[in-house]
Every structure is written in C-alpha cells, then in structure tokens.
Amino acid sequence: MKNIISRYPLISFFVMALLFSWVAVMPLILDQTLPLEPFQILGAFAGPTLSAVIVIAITEGRAGLSTFFKRYLQWKVGIVWWFTVLFGILVALNIVATFILGLSVLTEFFENMGLILPTYLLTLIVGVILGPLWEEPGWRGFALPRLQAQYGPIVGSVILGMIWAVWHIPGYAGGWMASTFPALLIYCIGFSILATWIYNNTHGSILLMILLHSSSNAAISIGARVLPANLSPGLQTFVFSGWIPALMSTIVAIVILILTRGGLSYQEKPAAINAFNV
C-alpha cells in the first residue's frame, strides 16, 4: 500500500478522501433520524484531511507534515485578500440575486444590515467546524498545488471542482443536500477557480481557504433572509435548486479568468512542486 501511495499520491488521496468520507456518513444514509452535524464533521475529517495527512506522512515525512500544518496559521496575506475572503462571495451573491430577483434583494439587505451582518459573521465562524476546517486542508491544502503543477491552474481547478462535487453525492442519498447536482457541480467548479486565484495570491494559505469556504456557506445561508416574499413557483424552484450560487460562481470565475488571462496568478514553483506525481 505504501508503494502505491508513494507512486500515485494524488490518485491515492482522492480515492481515500471519497471512500473514507462515504463510509463515515453511511449511518446517516441508513438512518436519517440520526443527528447530521457530528457525521458531517466526521465525514469531512475522515476524508480530505486524514487522507492528505496519510499521503504526506508517507511521501514527505515529518518535514512535509510540519510545512503542511504551518499553512493553517498563515495569516499575513494583506487586508485586500482578507476582505475578499470574508465578504467577496456575500457581495457577489447579492448582486447576482438582485439582477435575477429584483432590487428588493438589495433593499432588504441594506434595511436589515444591522442584523444580517452579525448573523453572517457568526454563521461564518461557527460554520468553520462543520466542514471547511476538515475539508480545505485536503482539497486546497494538498490536492490543489499538485493539480496545478500537473495540469495547470484552470484544468487543475476544474478537476478539483468536479471531484469535490462528486464527494457530496451521499448527501443526496441521505437527504441533506438541497441543491440539484447540476447546480452543485457548476458551483463547485466556479468556486474552485475563485479559490485557486485566492490561494495563489495568499501563498497557499490553508487558513484563508477554510475561511473562504465557510464564507461561501454563510453567504448562501444568509441569502434566504433577503429573498422576495412573492416569488413565483418557477423562481422558487430556480432559487431553491441552487442556481443563483451556481450562476454567481460562474460569473466570478469568468471575470477572474479574463482579468488573469487564464493564469489565475499561478507561478510555477521549482523542483519540489514540479516533482509531484499523480
């Protein structure tokens, strides 16, 4: 097994991440009366994070693990990136929702900002432990730099987004995923392109990736507070199927790709990164 992981670290990571997570949440699928959150945390930790730690321990040893865990605390990235991570998705989501649903979205947001912003920030902070803290060290902390080195930033981001979406499939069998899978897939790909761009501009900070993921969850959660009360049945289906976040992430991804000319601010690293195997 060690030889296989050493030869194919990236493939080994993805296989373990999917398998470990799906096994961990299987009780929720078999018995939907069980509490959701403990199994969500277990599934996220047992999958991406544990898999990353196992592969790094085998392929890079203690030195690799030390470097990996230090990136959890990498916070000196500049105030612009902190603002982008904490509020970028919230702003973009409300703008896109306004174009689709009307100005009442922005009106509702600004009239209730005193309640919405504290609720959003609290949801962001508390939400870290429900998934992002355990997912992002694996997805962006381990897999992303290797995918970029192997396939480039765009293709690497798309691959990661697709696998990340597939990782959520048990949520449909267990009934805790609200959006449709096509909307989730599109959102995950767009989000992955955004995350790659931020990752490349924050020196590979796992901390910022965790907060970006949690800000996305919080922004989508808060969105229900600014929805118009008189949505038509068609718009209700559109909204609650997850298509507004999907459109938002696609638009943001396209803008970033245009502004960075497809480079996503990626700078090829010397030997250590180039030596990554699939």
Secondary structure as UniProt FT lines:
FT   HELIX           2..7
FT   HELIX           9..30
FT   TURN            32..33
FT   HELIX           36..44
FT   HELIX           45..49
FT   HELIX           50..59
FT   HELIX           61..70
FT   HELIX           71..73
FT   HELIX           79..101
FT   HELIX           104..111
FT   HELIX           113..127
FT   HELIX           128..130
FT   HELIX           132..138
FT   HELIX           139..143
FT   HELIX           144..151
FT   HELIX           153..167
FT   TURN            168..169
FT   HELIX           170..174
FT   HELIX           181..201
FT   TURN            202..204
FT   HELIX           206..223
FT   HELIX           224..226
FT   TURN            229..230
FT   HELIX           233..240
FT   TURN            241..242
FT   HELIX           243..259
FT   TURN            260..262
FT   TURN            264..265
FT   HELIX           271..274
//
